[in-house]
Amino acid sequence: MPMEQLGFETIIVGGGIAGCTAALLLARAGINTLLLERGSQAGSKNISGGRLYTHALAQLIPDFAATAPLERHITQEKLSLINGDSAVTLDYRHTLPCSHSLLRARFDPWLMEQAQAAGAQCLTGALVDELIVRQGRVVGVMAAGEALFAKTVILAEGANTLLSEHAGLQAKPAISTMAIGVKEVLALPRERLEERFLLENDQGCAWLFAGQPTQGKVGGGFLYTNRDSLSLGVVCNLSSLTDSKIALPQMLQQFKQHPAVQPLLKNTELREYSAHLIPEGGAHSMPPLCGPGYLLVGDAARLCINTGHTVRGMDLAMLSAQTAAETLIAGQEPLHYPRRLQQSALWALIQQYRRLPEVMLQSPHWFTRYPQLAAAVLQEMFEVNGSAPTPLRKLLWRHARRIGLRQLLKDTVNGMRSL
Ligand SMILES: Cc1cc2nc3c(=O)[nH]c(=O)nc-3n(C[C@H](O)[C@H](O)[C@H](O)COP(=O)(O)OP(=O)(O)OC[C@H]3O[C@@H](n4cnc5c(N)ncnc54)[C@H](O)[C@@H]3O)c2cc1C
């Protein structure tokens, strides 16, 4: 179809991080781009735990720090195994300039503004109802009863891939490859927050929890400090939830009551509550990334990795969108996009963690018995009651035998290999 009849060179479905990144790069290259976002504003339908690794943003907008509405520079990492009334916590302070907390309701509109300033047309409140497919090629979209045509459609619709599934471009994902997260944003005055978390200026804390938050199911809890609020939530694998005695919102409420968490939330006020899917199946769950007339980016391509100590979806959304845009800017057909991705750092990362999702599902002890083990060993180490303490080697041996040495060895080796 000649360009004059197309209307647009590229239509992007979805104004999240992936969609806005692609729109910005395409517009900068002078490509006639339309982005359609169903929310009343960018970010209104999006949630994240709230920590962005900024390397991809720095490539996209080198001076982002001057204008991007980021919350706090993460200088404090905490990882806790929580169980019963106890918590075993690793606390690491640093000055690595690699990540910030953020709130999507502030960040996404800013990113969309950058795309608009570069010349992209971005429409909010614009739900795409379906894709237009002619002779096996995606040639446009239907939105509000109107047919819009383009040479290429970028699908940046996020984890809930209704459009691409409906058009037969990808199958419904297996529930074992998906997680669901619930999150609250809790307001807390800045001075109190800084006092409570021992922070200064724009320093921030990222805290991940395993064990009690998901009641031993595959997943975990998170807490990020923002300027004057906390982002707190629980994420749980969907297949693991099917036999859970309690639902995810209740898990969050019980997590909030844990003695290690409750004091952190004192006198906070609920500002937002949201729930969202997360594609966590890794390399083995990825759909075909392109076809005639279309490309998939970000969560729609199931590019999200949760390693237990890092959660990375937003930077991967930016990187995949960047590769998709570069493919189109080079005048190449979508089928060149996967090849380009395979040569990128993103691909190396996806491959590195390809076994992790499966290993986590097959080793439930990481979420049940290992948090208990850590708490039990430390309790005996720190308890002073007048009798002679058990030597550490005996203590470790006793607890290790309870779990089973073979099981412990298997989980350790598999865990190490998958990381
Ligand atoms: C609880 C939780 C915690 C997380 N924590 C982190 C974290 O700390 N760090 C991190 O890097 N990642 C995190 N993630 C993952 C991260 O949020 C995603 O990987 C990231 O948002 C993917 O960006 P995206 O642009 O692909 O999709 P999204 O941000 O979901 O954007 C998709 C957009 O498409 C729009 N859309 C969908 N369908 C249509 C349609 N038919 N028509 C028009 N518009 C449509 C939606 O409204 C939405 O705006 C977390 C996710 C969750 C749920």
The ligand as a MOL file (V3000), in Angstrom:
LIG
                    3D

  0  0  0     0  0            999 V3000
M  V30 BEGIN CTAB
M  V30 COUNTS 53 58 0 0 0
M  V30 BEGIN ATOM
M  V30 1 C 3.7770 -5.1280 41.0570 0
M  V30 2 C 4.8280 -4.9090 40.0090 0
M  V30 3 C 6.1150 -4.5590 40.3810 0
M  V30 4 C 7.0950 -4.3270 39.4150 0
M  V30 5 N 8.3130 -3.8710 39.8120 0
M  V30 6 C 9.2170 -3.4870 38.8770 0
M  V30 7 C 10.4040 -2.8290 39.2650 0
M  V30 8 O 10.6300 -2.5010 40.4350 0
M  V30 9 N 11.3240 -2.5440 38.2930 0
M  V30 10 C 11.0960 -2.8290 36.9570 0
M  V30 11 O 11.9480 -2.5210 36.1180 0
M  V30 12 N 9.9390 -3.4180 36.5780 0
M  V30 13 C 9.0040 -3.7400 37.4920 0
M  V30 14 N 7.8160 -4.3030 37.0990 0
M  V30 15 C 7.6190 -4.6210 35.6750 0
M  V30 16 C 7.3350 -3.3700 34.8600 0
M  V30 17 O 6.2540 -2.6690 35.4300 0
M  V30 18 C 6.9960 -3.7460 33.4090 0
M  V30 19 O 7.9830 -4.6240 32.9170 0
M  V30 20 C 6.9200 -2.5200 32.5250 0
M  V30 21 O 5.8720 -1.6830 32.9430 0
M  V30 22 C 6.6750 -2.9310 31.0590 0
M  V30 23 O 6.4590 -1.7690 30.2850 0
M  V30 24 P 5.5380 -1.8770 28.9790 0
M  V30 25 O 5.5770 -0.5200 28.3640 0
M  V30 26 O 5.9360 -3.0340 28.1580 0
M  V30 27 O 4.0730 -2.2110 29.5160 0
M  V30 28 P 3.1090 -1.3260 30.4110 0
M  V30 29 O 3.8730 -0.4280 31.2890 0
M  V30 30 O 2.1300 -2.2540 31.0290 0
M  V30 31 O 2.3540 -0.4220 29.3330 0
M  V30 32 C 1.4150 -0.9710 28.4520 0
M  V30 33 C 0.4780 0.1430 28.0270 0
M  V30 34 O -0.3700 -0.2880 26.9840 0
M  V30 35 C -1.6670 0.2450 27.1980 0
M  V30 36 N -2.6000 -0.6030 26.4610 0
M  V30 37 C -2.8410 -1.9330 26.6390 0
M  V30 38 N -3.7760 -2.3620 25.7580 0
M  V30 39 C -4.1240 -1.2800 25.0130 0
M  V30 40 C -5.0430 -1.0990 23.9640 0
M  V30 41 N -5.7810 -2.1190 23.4910 0
M  V30 42 N -5.1700 0.1370 23.4260 0
M  V30 43 C -4.4300 1.1730 23.8820 0
M  V30 44 N -3.5530 1.0610 24.9020 0
M  V30 45 C -3.3940 -0.1620 25.4460 0
M  V30 46 C -1.8330 0.1900 28.7110 0
M  V30 47 O -2.8310 1.0820 29.1630 0
M  V30 48 C -0.4420 0.5790 29.1710 0
M  V30 49 O -0.3140 1.9760 29.3380 0
M  V30 50 C 6.8000 -4.5230 38.0370 0
M  V30 51 C 5.5100 -4.8990 37.6560 0
M  V30 52 C 4.5170 -5.0600 38.6140 0
M  V30 53 C 3.1300 -5.4090 38.1830 0
M  V30 END ATOM
M  V30 BEGIN BOND
M  V30 1 1 1 2
M  V30 2 1 2 3
M  V30 3 2 2 52
M  V30 4 2 3 4
M  V30 5 1 4 5
M  V30 6 1 4 50
M  V30 7 2 5 6
M  V30 8 1 6 7
M  V30 9 1 6 13
M  V30 10 2 7 8
M  V30 11 1 7 9
M  V30 12 1 9 10
M  V30 13 2 10 11
M  V30 14 1 10 12
M  V30 15 2 12 13
M  V30 16 1 13 14
M  V30 17 1 14 15
M  V30 18 1 14 50
M  V30 19 1 15 16
M  V30 20 1 16 17
M  V30 21 1 16 18
M  V30 22 1 18 19
M  V30 23 1 18 20
M  V30 24 1 20 21
M  V30 25 1 20 22
M  V30 26 1 22 23
M  V30 27 1 23 24
M  V30 28 2 24 25
M  V30 29 1 24 26
M  V30 30 1 24 27
M  V30 31 1 27 28
M  V30 32 2 28 29
M  V30 33 1 28 30
M  V30 34 1 28 31
M  V30 35 1 31 32
M  V30 36 1 32 33
M  V30 37 1 33 34
M  V30 38 1 33 48
M  V30 39 1 34 35
M  V30 40 1 35 36
M  V30 41 1 35 46
M  V30 42 1 36 37
M  V30 43 1 36 45
M  V30 44 2 37 38
M  V30 45 1 38 39
M  V30 46 1 39 40
M  V30 47 2 39 45
M  V30 48 1 40 41
M  V30 49 2 40 42
M  V30 50 1 42 43
M  V30 51 2 43 44
M  V30 52 1 44 45
M  V30 53 1 46 47
M  V30 54 1 46 48
M  V30 55 1 48 49
M  V30 56 2 50 51
M  V30 57 1 51 52
M  V30 58 1 52 53
M  V30 END BOND
M  V30 END CTAB
M  END
